């Protein structure tokens, strides 16, 4: 029988990992936001519009979108699918770092994986520590965050009209992005045909969920009470996908997480590191984070089972909270996403 990690142990493992692990390739860069890097709100931006397009490759463009909700210009990386438009759209959310270019492109292999797929892939940038949510207050470190409004109201009409979308869409994410993908899906029933969460934590109002959410925001310099108010606020429960699981009914669901045990790829990364001792310490953080994500994933899977809501769940025997392992998880999501988007489904693995 597979051992389950108690909720309290999972929370403590994730706290230790996020607080103690330095930035680097192993695991996902827990780094405080640099001074002066707070996104600046521009009062002149009162209308959402597509202001600039960069062509970065044959199938890759970057859309610069002025967001009235966020009061700034957001860069959106886009992978154009194969074949003629119209095509369905997949929104792919990043983890906690929210870098200037999505980690899915710099480390996650999304451009390679989707190169032969007839789907447009829309990737966020700059959502550092935001939970991809609408915050109740502007934060001194993380700025004005109205990501839920941007992702569900402002972005889809612009990007799907420009790309020639069919109106069929799915959403997926990793780590913080996994929580957000599930949260947006349950808060906007019917918006997405499918949702995929990789190595995420999906509660926000219980002991584990509050701890993980607080850690995520604070690890990048943010004040968690600027997110949804104090933990007693009903907004914490309103964003909890375990409590809102019934609203996932009718959506195709995919979940995955590993055990925290290193793969051969993880060990090879350590062997190539200039400081092997430091890399081994970072590996411990990646192991603890993934063990916590495994517990979170098992809890959502159990809740869906209680409600008799179908889901595809891959609990992997090895893998840590690292980009090499997220890269390996991405193809596993595709059968669920492709079927929901009425695209060719690969044969069973």
C-alpha positions, 0 to 999 in steps of 0.5 A: 500500500502506498503511504500517505503523507499526513496533512500537517507533515505535508504542510511542514515539508512545503514550508521547509522547502520553500523557505530554505531552498535557494534559487536554481534549476533544482527546484523551482526558483524560490527567490524573493522579488528583486527590489524595484521590480514591483509592477507599475500601474499606469493610470492612463490604461483604462481600456483593454486592447492589443497594442503590439505584436512581436513575431518570435518564430514560425509558430511563436508570437508575443502579444502585448495587451494593455489590461484595464484591470491590471493597469499595465501592459501584459506580455502573452507568449503564444504558440500557433497551432498547426493547420488552418484556423479556427483552432481551439485554445489552451491556456498554460499557466506558469509556476510561482516565478512568473518570469518575463518569458514563461518557464514552460518555454524556457525550461518546460519544453512546451514549444517542442511538445506543441509544435505538431499539435492543432491547438493555439497555446497561450502562456502567461508572463509576469504573474509572480506569486500572484496565485493568478487571482484578483487581490483585494488590495494592491501589494507593495511588492507584487503590485496590482493583481487582477489576474482572474479578471484578465484571464477570464474576461479580458484575454480570451476575446482578444487572443481568440479573435486574433488567432481565429479560435473556435471558442473551445478552450482548456486550461492547464498549469503547474504548481501555483499555476495548477492551483489557479487552473483548477480555481478558475475552472470551478469559479467559471463553470463551463468556460473551459472544456478541460483542466489539467493540474500538475504538482499543485495544491488545490485547497486554500481555506484549510490548514494545508491550503492556507499554509501553501497559499501563504508561503507562495505569496510570501516567498516572493515578498507579498503580503498574503492578506492583500490577496484575499484578506485575513484567513477568516475572510470568505474569499479564502473559501471561495477560492478553494477547489476542494470546497468548490469541486462540485462546480468541476462536474462536466469538465474533463479533469487531469491531475498528476503529481510524483513522490519527490523521489529523484529521477535519473534526469534529476540526478544527472542535473546534480552531477552537472552542477558546479557545486554538487553539495549545494545541488543536493541541498536544492534537491531536498527542497524539490523532494519536499515540495513534490511530496506536499503536492502529492498529498494535495493531489490525492486529497482533490482526487479523493474529493472528486471520487466522493462526488462521482466526478470522473478524473484522470489521475497519474500518481507517478512513482518518481519525480520532484518539484523541478522543471525536468519533471514538469516537462515529463508530466506535460505529455501526460495531460494531452490525451485528456485535453485533446479529447475534450477539445475534439482533437486527435487523441494519441494511442494509450501509452 
